[in-house]
Amino acid sequence: MSYTRAGEGGALRTYESMAPVYDDFTVGHDYEGWLTDLLKILEVHGLTGRRLLDVACGTGKSFLPMLPRGWQVTGCDLSPAMLALAEEKAGDSVELSVADMRELPELGEFDLVWALDDAINYLLSAEELEKALCGMRDNLAPTGLLLFDVNELLVYRTFYAETTVVEQRGRRLTWRGLGPVGADADSIFESRLEVEQVDGDGTGEVLEEASMHRQRHFPEAEVLAALDRAGLECLGIYAHGLDGVPVQPLDTSIHTKAIYIARRA
Ligand SMILES: C[S@@+](CC[C@H](N)C(=O)[O-])C[C@H]1O[C@@H](n2cnc3c(N)ncnc32)[C@H](O)[C@@H]1O
Protein backbone atom coordinates (compact mmCIF):
# COMPACT_ATOMS: atom_id res chain seq x y z
CA MET A 1 0.00 0.00 0.00
CA SER A 2 1.39 3.43 -0.85
CA TYR A 3 0.65 6.69 0.92
CA THR A 4 -0.12 9.93 -0.87
CA ARG A 5 -1.68 12.91 0.91
CA ALA A 6 -4.11 11.78 3.57
CA GLY A 7 -6.84 14.28 4.38
CA GLU A 8 -7.83 15.40 7.81
CA GLY A 9 -11.27 15.78 9.24
CA GLY A 10 -14.35 13.97 10.39
CA ALA A 11 -14.60 11.12 7.90
CA LEU A 12 -11.02 10.05 8.60
CA ARG A 13 -11.73 9.76 12.31
CA THR A 14 -15.06 8.06 11.59
CA TYR A 15 -13.55 5.29 9.49
CA GLU A 16 -10.35 4.78 11.46
CA SER A 17 -12.68 3.97 14.32
CA MET A 18 -15.33 2.01 12.37
CA ALA A 19 -12.90 -0.12 10.32
CA PRO A 20 -12.86 -3.17 12.65
CA VAL A 21 -16.67 -3.51 12.45
CA TYR A 22 -17.40 -2.15 8.95
CA ASP A 23 -17.73 -5.56 7.28
CA ASP A 24 -19.92 -6.87 10.10
CA PHE A 25 -22.19 -3.83 10.00
CA THR A 26 -22.62 -4.12 6.22
CA VAL A 27 -22.88 -7.92 6.20
CA GLY A 28 -26.34 -7.77 4.60
CA HIS A 29 -25.20 -5.73 1.56
CA ASP A 30 -25.20 -7.79 -1.64
CA TYR A 31 -22.26 -6.28 -3.56
CA GLU A 32 -22.14 -9.11 -6.09
CA GLY A 33 -25.73 -8.40 -7.17
CA TRP A 34 -25.37 -4.61 -6.94
CA LEU A 35 -22.18 -4.42 -8.99
CA THR A 36 -23.60 -6.83 -11.59
CA ASP A 37 -26.53 -4.44 -12.12
CA LEU A 38 -24.27 -1.37 -12.19
CA LEU A 39 -22.03 -2.98 -14.83
CA LYS A 40 -25.09 -3.70 -17.00
CA ILE A 41 -26.02 -0.01 -16.91
CA LEU A 42 -22.44 1.04 -17.63
CA GLU A 43 -22.38 -1.23 -20.68
CA VAL A 44 -25.48 0.54 -21.99
CA HIS A 45 -23.46 3.76 -21.73
CA GLY A 46 -20.54 2.35 -23.71
CA LEU A 47 -18.20 0.91 -21.05
CA THR A 48 -15.06 -0.53 -22.63
CA GLY A 49 -11.82 -1.77 -21.03
CA ARG A 50 -11.13 -3.31 -17.65
CA ARG A 51 -9.20 -0.71 -15.61
CA LEU A 52 -11.06 0.39 -12.47
CA LEU A 53 -10.24 3.13 -9.99
CA ASP A 54 -12.35 2.54 -6.86
CA VAL A 55 -12.36 5.87 -5.00
CA ALA A 56 -13.12 5.47 -1.27
CA CYS A 57 -12.82 1.69 -1.66
CA GLY A 58 -12.93 1.11 2.10
CA THR A 59 -12.32 -2.53 3.06
CA GLY A 60 -12.59 -3.59 -0.59
CA LYS A 61 -16.24 -4.61 -0.76
CA SER A 62 -16.80 -2.34 -3.76
CA PHE A 63 -13.98 -3.82 -5.84
CA LEU A 64 -13.59 -7.46 -4.77
CA PRO A 65 -16.33 -8.76 -7.13
CA MET A 66 -14.47 -7.08 -10.02
CA LEU A 67 -11.33 -9.22 -9.62
CA PRO A 68 -12.78 -12.55 -10.84
CA ARG A 69 -14.26 -10.59 -13.76
CA GLY A 70 -10.73 -9.82 -14.95
CA TRP A 71 -10.57 -6.16 -13.93
CA GLN A 72 -7.29 -4.48 -13.07
CA VAL A 73 -8.13 -2.58 -9.88
CA THR A 74 -6.63 0.45 -8.17
CA GLY A 75 -8.25 1.53 -4.92
CA CYS A 76 -7.81 4.51 -2.65
CA ASP A 77 -9.37 5.72 0.57
CA LEU A 78 -8.94 8.34 3.26
CA SER A 79 -8.65 5.74 6.00
CA PRO A 80 -5.48 3.62 6.37
CA ALA A 81 -7.36 1.27 8.72
CA MET A 82 -10.03 0.56 6.08
CA LEU A 83 -7.33 0.05 3.42
CA ALA A 84 -5.37 -2.35 5.62
CA LEU A 85 -8.43 -4.62 5.66
CA ALA A 86 -8.77 -4.29 1.87
CA GLU A 87 -5.12 -5.26 1.51
CA GLU A 88 -5.60 -8.34 3.72
CA LYS A 89 -8.30 -9.54 1.32
CA ALA A 90 -6.77 -8.53 -2.02
CA GLY A 91 -3.02 -8.90 -1.37
CA ASP A 92 -0.86 -7.74 -4.26
CA SER A 93 -3.60 -8.13 -6.85
CA VAL A 94 -4.77 -4.53 -6.26
CA GLU A 95 -2.86 -1.24 -6.11
CA LEU A 96 -3.98 0.55 -2.91
CA SER A 97 -3.14 4.02 -1.68
CA VAL A 98 -4.24 6.44 1.00
CA ALA A 99 -5.76 9.49 -0.69
CA ASP A 100 -8.36 12.12 0.04
CA MET A 101 -10.81 12.33 -2.85
CA ARG A 102 -10.91 16.11 -2.45
CA GLU A 103 -7.25 16.15 -3.53
CA LEU A 104 -7.11 13.04 -5.63
CA PRO A 105 -3.70 12.51 -7.23
CA GLU A 106 -3.42 11.11 -10.76
CA LEU A 107 -3.33 7.40 -10.09
CA GLY A 108 -3.53 6.31 -13.73
CA GLU A 109 -5.87 6.33 -16.71
CA PHE A 110 -9.02 4.38 -16.01
CA ASP A 111 -11.90 3.00 -18.09
CA LEU A 112 -14.10 3.24 -15.03
CA VAL A 113 -13.84 5.41 -11.93
CA TRP A 114 -16.42 4.84 -9.23
CA ALA A 115 -17.16 5.88 -5.66
CA LEU A 116 -19.73 3.63 -4.02
CA ASP A 117 -21.94 3.30 -0.99
CA ASP A 118 -22.36 6.80 0.44
CA ALA A 119 -18.71 7.81 0.04
CA ILE A 120 -19.75 11.03 -1.73
CA ASN A 121 -22.11 11.98 1.12
CA TYR A 122 -19.12 12.37 3.47
CA LEU A 123 -18.21 15.47 1.44
CA LEU A 124 -19.79 18.35 3.29
CA SER A 125 -20.21 21.08 0.65
CA ALA A 126 -20.78 21.61 -3.07
CA GLU A 127 -17.17 22.86 -3.29
CA GLU A 128 -15.83 19.61 -1.88
CA LEU A 129 -18.00 17.67 -4.31
CA GLU A 130 -16.66 19.68 -7.23
CA LYS A 131 -13.05 19.10 -6.13
CA ALA A 132 -13.66 15.35 -5.84
CA LEU A 133 -15.30 15.23 -9.28
CA CYS A 134 -12.40 17.15 -10.85
CA GLY A 135 -9.95 14.62 -9.41
CA MET A 136 -12.02 11.71 -10.70
CA ARG A 137 -12.28 13.34 -14.14
CA ASP A 138 -8.47 13.67 -14.28
CA ASN A 139 -8.15 9.93 -13.72
CA LEU A 140 -10.52 8.99 -16.56
CA ALA A 141 -9.28 7.61 -19.86
CA PRO A 142 -10.62 9.69 -22.80
CA THR A 143 -13.57 7.28 -23.22
CA GLY A 144 -13.77 6.37 -19.51
CA LEU A 145 -16.95 6.45 -17.42
CA LEU A 146 -17.55 7.78 -13.91
CA LEU A 147 -20.22 6.32 -11.63
CA PHE A 148 -21.14 7.30 -8.09
CA ASP A 149 -24.13 6.99 -5.79
CA VAL A 150 -25.55 9.53 -3.37
CA ASN A 151 -28.02 8.96 -0.57
CA GLU A 152 -31.46 10.45 -1.08
CA LEU A 153 -33.40 12.33 1.62
CA LEU A 154 -35.40 9.18 2.39
CA VAL A 155 -32.26 7.67 3.98
CA TYR A 156 -31.87 10.68 6.25
CA ARG A 157 -35.55 10.65 7.20
CA THR A 158 -35.38 6.95 8.12
CA PHE A 159 -31.96 5.34 8.76
CA TYR A 160 -30.42 8.63 9.98
CA ALA A 161 -33.39 9.25 12.26
CA GLU A 162 -33.80 5.76 13.75
CA THR A 163 -31.92 3.15 15.74
CA THR A 164 -30.72 0.03 13.93
CA VAL A 165 -29.04 -2.89 15.68
CA VAL A 166 -26.87 -5.52 14.00
CA GLU A 167 -25.44 -8.43 16.02
CA GLN A 168 -22.46 -10.22 14.51
CA ARG A 169 -19.76 -12.44 16.02
CA GLY A 170 -20.65 -11.64 19.62
CA ARG A 171 -20.74 -7.90 19.06
CA ARG A 172 -23.75 -5.61 19.10
CA LEU A 173 -23.48 -2.68 16.67
CA THR A 174 -26.02 0.01 17.46
CA TRP A 175 -26.60 2.74 14.89
CA ARG A 176 -28.30 5.74 16.49
CA GLY A 177 -29.63 8.17 13.91
CA LEU A 178 -29.44 11.69 15.34
CA GLY A 179 -31.12 13.50 12.42
CA PRO A 180 -30.31 16.97 11.08
CA VAL A 181 -27.41 19.00 12.50
CA GLY A 182 -28.36 22.55 13.53
CA ALA A 183 -31.35 24.62 12.54
CA ASP A 184 -29.89 26.21 9.42
CA ALA A 185 -27.80 23.27 8.23
CA ASP A 186 -30.59 20.82 7.60
CA SER A 187 -28.84 19.13 4.68
CA ILE A 188 -26.24 17.64 7.06
CA PHE A 189 -27.23 14.63 9.15
CA GLU A 190 -25.50 12.76 11.94
CA SER A 191 -25.46 9.27 13.34
CA ARG A 192 -23.48 7.45 15.96
CA LEU A 193 -22.35 3.82 15.81
CA GLU A 194 -21.74 2.13 19.15
CA VAL A 195 -19.95 -1.20 19.53
CA GLU A 196 -20.53 -3.54 22.47
CA GLN A 197 -19.35 -7.02 23.36
CA VAL A 198 -22.52 -9.00 24.11
CA ASP A 199 -22.53 -11.38 27.07
CA GLY A 200 -24.58 -14.58 27.26
CA ASP A 201 -27.38 -12.77 29.13
CA GLY A 202 -27.64 -10.13 26.37
CA THR A 203 -25.99 -7.36 28.36
CA GLY A 204 -23.35 -5.37 26.53
CA GLU A 205 -19.97 -3.93 27.46
CA VAL A 206 -18.81 -0.96 25.39
CA LEU A 207 -15.80 -2.10 23.36
CA GLU A 208 -14.52 1.06 21.80
CA GLU A 209 -15.28 4.71 21.22
CA ALA A 210 -18.36 5.19 19.02
CA SER A 211 -17.85 6.43 15.47
CA MET A 212 -19.73 9.59 14.48
CA HIS A 213 -21.06 9.74 10.92
CA ARG A 214 -21.79 13.10 9.40
CA GLN A 215 -23.24 13.12 5.89
CA ARG A 216 -24.57 15.77 3.55
CA HIS A 217 -27.51 15.33 1.23
CA PHE A 218 -26.82 16.46 -2.36
CA PRO A 219 -29.99 17.22 -4.35
CA GLU A 220 -29.99 16.38 -8.05
CA ALA A 221 -29.64 20.00 -9.21
CA GLU A 222 -26.55 20.46 -7.03
CA VAL A 223 -24.92 17.26 -8.33
CA LEU A 224 -25.62 18.22 -11.95
CA ALA A 225 -24.16 21.70 -11.42
CA ALA A 226 -21.03 20.25 -9.77
CA LEU A 227 -20.59 17.77 -12.65
CA ASP A 228 -20.87 20.62 -15.11
CA ARG A 229 -18.32 22.77 -13.25
CA ALA A 230 -15.96 19.78 -13.09
CA GLY A 231 -16.03 19.38 -16.88
CA LEU A 232 -18.17 16.25 -16.83
CA GLU A 233 -21.28 15.40 -18.83
CA CYS A 234 -24.03 13.51 -17.04
CA LEU A 235 -25.09 10.51 -19.16
CA GLY A 236 -27.80 9.13 -16.92
CA ILE A 237 -29.37 9.16 -13.48
CA TYR A 238 -30.66 5.90 -12.02
CA ALA A 239 -32.07 5.16 -8.60
CA HIS A 240 -32.96 2.34 -6.28
CA GLY A 241 -34.50 1.50 -2.96
CA LEU A 242 -33.28 -1.02 -0.41
CA ASP A 243 -33.44 -3.82 -3.01
CA GLY A 244 -30.43 -2.22 -4.76
CA VAL A 245 -31.93 -2.75 -8.23
CA PRO A 246 -31.36 0.38 -10.35
CA VAL A 247 -34.31 1.81 -12.27
CA GLN A 248 -35.34 5.09 -13.92
CA PRO A 249 -36.63 7.64 -13.18
CA LEU A 250 -35.42 8.74 -9.74
CA ASP A 251 -38.40 9.08 -7.40
CA THR A 252 -37.24 10.67 -4.14
CA SER A 253 -40.34 9.45 -2.31
CA ILE A 254 -39.34 5.78 -2.70
CA HIS A 255 -35.66 5.68 -3.63
CA THR A 256 -32.84 5.68 -1.08
CA LYS A 257 -30.00 6.20 -3.57
CA ALA A 258 -29.42 8.02 -6.83
CA ILE A 259 -26.73 6.76 -9.19
CA TYR A 260 -25.00 9.17 -11.56
CA ILE A 261 -23.07 8.17 -14.67
CA ALA A 262 -20.85 10.71 -16.41
CA ARG A 263 -17.95 11.11 -18.83
CA ARG A 264 -15.55 13.90 -19.77
CA ALA A 265 -17.52 16.75 -21.35
C1 LIG B 1 -19.56 3.68 3.51
S1 LIG B 1 -17.84 3.49 3.17
C2 LIG B 1 -17.85 2.77 1.54
C3 LIG B 1 -16.61 1.95 1.29
C4 LIG B 1 -16.66 1.10 0.02
N1 LIG B 1 -16.77 1.91 -1.16
C5 LIG B 1 -17.81 0.11 0.10
O1 LIG B 1 -18.71 0.17 -0.77
O2 LIG B 1 -17.81 -0.72 1.02
C6 LIG B 1 -17.33 5.15 2.85
C7 LIG B 1 -15.83 5.25 2.61
O3 LIG B 1 -15.53 6.58 2.17
C8 LIG B 1 -14.25 6.91 2.67
N2 LIG B 1 -14.12 8.37 2.59
C9 LIG B 1 -14.86 9.31 3.22
N3 LIG B 1 -14.43 10.54 2.89
C10 LIG B 1 -13.40 10.37 2.03
C11 LIG B 1 -12.52 11.26 1.33
N4 LIG B 1 -12.63 12.59 1.47
N5 LIG B 1 -11.59 10.73 0.51
C12 LIG B 1 -11.46 9.40 0.38
N6 LIG B 1 -12.24 8.50 1.02
C13 LIG B 1 -13.20 8.99 1.83
C14 LIG B 1 -14.26 6.35 4.08
O4 LIG B 1 -12.96 6.24 4.62
C15 LIG B 1 -14.97 5.01 3.83
O5 LIG B 1 -14.03 3.98 3.58
The ligand as an SDF file (V2000), in Angstrom:
LIG
                    3D

 27 29  0  0  0  0  0  0  0  0999 V2000
  -19.5580    3.6830    3.5140 C   0  0  0  0  0  0  0  0  0  0  0  0
  -17.8400    3.4870    3.1740 S   0  0  0  0  0  0  0  0  0  0  0  0
  -17.8470    2.7690    1.5390 C   0  0  0  0  0  0  0  0  0  0  0  0
  -16.6090    1.9510    1.2920 C   0  0  0  0  0  0  0  0  0  0  0  0
  -16.6630    1.0990    0.0210 C   0  0  0  0  0  0  0  0  0  0  0  0
  -16.7710    1.9060   -1.1650 N   0  0  0  0  0  0  0  0  0  0  0  0
  -17.8150    0.1140    0.0990 C   0  0  0  0  0  0  0  0  0  0  0  0
  -18.7060    0.1710   -0.7660 O   0  0  0  0  0  0  0  0  0  0  0  0
  -17.8080   -0.7250    1.0230 O   0  0  0  0  0  0  0  0  0  0  0  0
  -17.3280    5.1530    2.8530 C   0  0  0  0  0  0  0  0  0  0  0  0
  -15.8250    5.2540    2.6120 C   0  0  0  0  0  0  0  0  0  0  0  0
  -15.5300    6.5820    2.1740 O   0  0  0  0  0  0  0  0  0  0  0  0
  -14.2500    6.9120    2.6690 C   0  0  0  0  0  0  0  0  0  0  0  0
  -14.1200    8.3670    2.5910 N   0  0  0  0  0  0  0  0  0  0  0  0
  -14.8620    9.3110    3.2170 C   0  0  0  0  0  0  0  0  0  0  0  0
  -14.4280   10.5420    2.8900 N   0  0  0  0  0  0  0  0  0  0  0  0
  -13.4010   10.3690    2.0280 C   0  0  0  0  0  0  0  0  0  0  0  0
  -12.5240   11.2620    1.3280 C   0  0  0  0  0  0  0  0  0  0  0  0
  -12.6320   12.5860    1.4720 N   0  0  0  0  0  0  0  0  0  0  0  0
  -11.5890   10.7310    0.5150 N   0  0  0  0  0  0  0  0  0  0  0  0
  -11.4580    9.3950    0.3760 C   0  0  0  0  0  0  0  0  0  0  0  0
  -12.2410    8.4980    1.0220 N   0  0  0  0  0  0  0  0  0  0  0  0
  -13.1980    8.9900    1.8320 C   0  0  0  0  0  0  0  0  0  0  0  0
  -14.2610    6.3490    4.0750 C   0  0  0  0  0  0  0  0  0  0  0  0
  -12.9620    6.2430    4.6240 O   0  0  0  0  0  0  0  0  0  0  0  0
  -14.9710    5.0150    3.8330 C   0  0  0  0  0  0  0  0  0  0  0  0
  -14.0350    3.9790    3.5820 O   0  0  0  0  0  0  0  0  0  0  0  0
  1  2  1  0
  2  3  1  0
  2 10  1  0
  3  4  1  0
  4  5  1  0
  5  6  1  0
  5  7  1  0
  7  8  2  0
  7  9  1  0
 10 11  1  0
 11 12  1  0
 11 26  1  0
 12 13  1  0
 13 14  1  0
 13 24  1  0
 14 15  1  0
 14 23  1  0
 15 16  2  0
 16 17  1  0
 17 18  1  0
 17 23  2  0
 18 19  1  0
 18 20  2  0
 20 21  1  0
 21 22  2  0
 22 23  1  0
 24 25  1  0
 24 26  1  0
 26 27  1  0
M  CHG  2   2   1   9  -1
M  END
$$$$
